[in-house]
Amino acid sequence: MDFNYVFLPIPRKISSISVEEVILLRRSIRRFKKEPIDMDHLSMILWAAYGVTDPRRGFRASPSAGATYPLEVYAVVGEKGVVDEKGGYIEAGVYRYIVEQHALKQIKKGDFRDALAKAALDQDWIRQAPVNIVVTAIFERTTMFYGERGRVRYVPMDVGHLGQNVYLMAVALGLGTVAIGAFIDDKVAEIVAENKYEIPVYIMPIGKPAEIPRTSFEDIEKYILGKRRKM
Ligand SMILES: Cc1cc2nc3c(=O)[nH]c(=O)nc-3n(C[C@H](O)[C@H](O)[C@H](O)COP(=O)(O)O)c2cc1C
């Protein structure tokens, strides 16, 4: 079969929102509009997750214990889920993020969102989102240096950093996501993993939020001052 190799748009400064506003507005989103996302935006989300930020040393957007980078990142693209630069759609399928070339390598053709939702206790937001990011861990990359501490602490911490970057970049682009940890590992691995050493750790549906969460620094001030008055 003929699999696509998609070069993603080169990462660039694309948003104008401050980091404190992004943190303020970050919420887990579980209702999405039935609309595709732009390839430009998928590109920025993947770069924020695990893309290169120090070309000299190959260091990434997310910190990693000992720079061992145990994670792999996949995009499960739904039918008409991602609009490319020419106004067409990226073919539905499962794609692995190739960090150095900032590219997507297609490993499967077809829309796997329904299968992914079923593998995750039927969480419908996985089915509704145009794209899902799936993160897997190859624990040995870290445990070969740090043993048990790598397994129980460092790899899960690395996953958290990556997940938060995805959350924050999504907000900056007017998109939403939710970190999903509840799923059957083997079933998710069947859909994405390229080898038997990969263990799925997160699913993050990405899409345009059906409603934008509203909050402001004035609300936060009121909350804090109210709590102080009760001291
Ligand atoms: C490790 C982890 C696992 C999670 N798993 C799920 C999940 O399986 N399904 C889901 O809808 N939300 C999941 N969440 C999202 C949390 O429910 C959410 O972060 C929490 O309710 C707080 O809301 P907020 O993210 O809007 O601040 C998970 C979050 C974390 C950090």
PDBQT file of the ligand as one rigid body, heavy atoms in Angstrom, charges set to zero:
ROOT
HETATM    1  C1  LIG A 301      -3.728  12.023  34.171  1.00  0.00    +0.000 C 
HETATM    2  C2  LIG A 301      -5.071  12.553  33.721  1.00  0.00    +0.000 A 
HETATM    3  C3  LIG A 301      -6.029  11.678  33.217  1.00  0.00    +0.000 A 
HETATM    4  C4  LIG A 301      -7.265  12.168  32.779  1.00  0.00    +0.000 A 
HETATM    5  N1  LIG A 301      -8.145  11.304  32.187  1.00  0.00    +0.000 NA
HETATM    6  C5  LIG A 301      -9.312  11.791  31.699  1.00  0.00    +0.000 A 
HETATM    7  C6  LIG A 301     -10.195  10.929  30.995  1.00  0.00    +0.000 A 
HETATM    8  O1  LIG A 301      -9.957   9.739  30.814  1.00  0.00    +0.000 OA
HETATM    9  N2  LIG A 301     -11.328  11.477  30.495  1.00  0.00    +0.000 N 
HETATM   10  C7  LIG A 301     -11.638  12.805  30.639  1.00  0.00    +0.000 A 
HETATM   11  O2  LIG A 301     -12.688  13.231  30.153  1.00  0.00    +0.000 OA
HETATM   12  N3  LIG A 301     -10.814  13.650  31.309  1.00  0.00    +0.000 NA
HETATM   13  C8  LIG A 301      -9.663  13.182  31.831  1.00  0.00    +0.000 A 
HETATM   14  N4  LIG A 301      -8.783  14.034  32.452  1.00  0.00    +0.000 N 
HETATM   15  C9  LIG A 301      -9.113  15.484  32.575  1.00  0.00    +0.000 C 
HETATM   16  C10 LIG A 301      -9.523  15.863  34.007  1.00  0.00    +0.000 C 
HETATM   17  O3  LIG A 301     -10.804  15.339  34.268  1.00  0.00    +0.000 OA
HETATM   18  C11 LIG A 301      -9.507  17.404  34.146  1.00  0.00    +0.000 C 
HETATM   19  O4  LIG A 301      -8.185  17.863  33.995  1.00  0.00    +0.000 OA
HETATM   20  C12 LIG A 301     -10.047  17.846  35.505  1.00  0.00    +0.000 C 
HETATM   21  O5  LIG A 301     -11.430  17.555  35.600  1.00  0.00    +0.000 OA
HETATM   22  C13 LIG A 301      -9.847  19.355  35.753  1.00  0.00    +0.000 C 
HETATM   23  O6  LIG A 301     -10.442  20.129  34.726  1.00  0.00    +0.000 OA
HETATM   24  P1  LIG A 301      -9.570  21.133  33.810  1.00  0.00    +0.000 P 
HETATM   25  O7  LIG A 301      -8.606  20.314  33.039  1.00  0.00    +0.000 OA
HETATM   26  O8  LIG A 301     -10.586  21.832  32.952  1.00  0.00    +0.000 OA
HETATM   27  O9  LIG A 301      -8.848  22.065  34.732  1.00  0.00    +0.000 OA
HETATM   28  C14 LIG A 301      -7.556  13.559  32.905  1.00  0.00    +0.000 A 
HETATM   29  C15 LIG A 301      -6.585  14.425  33.405  1.00  0.00    +0.000 A 
HETATM   30  C16 LIG A 301      -5.351  13.945  33.809  1.00  0.00    +0.000 A 
HETATM   31  C17 LIG A 301      -4.307  14.919  34.298  1.00  0.00    +0.000 C 
ENDROOT
TORSDOF 0
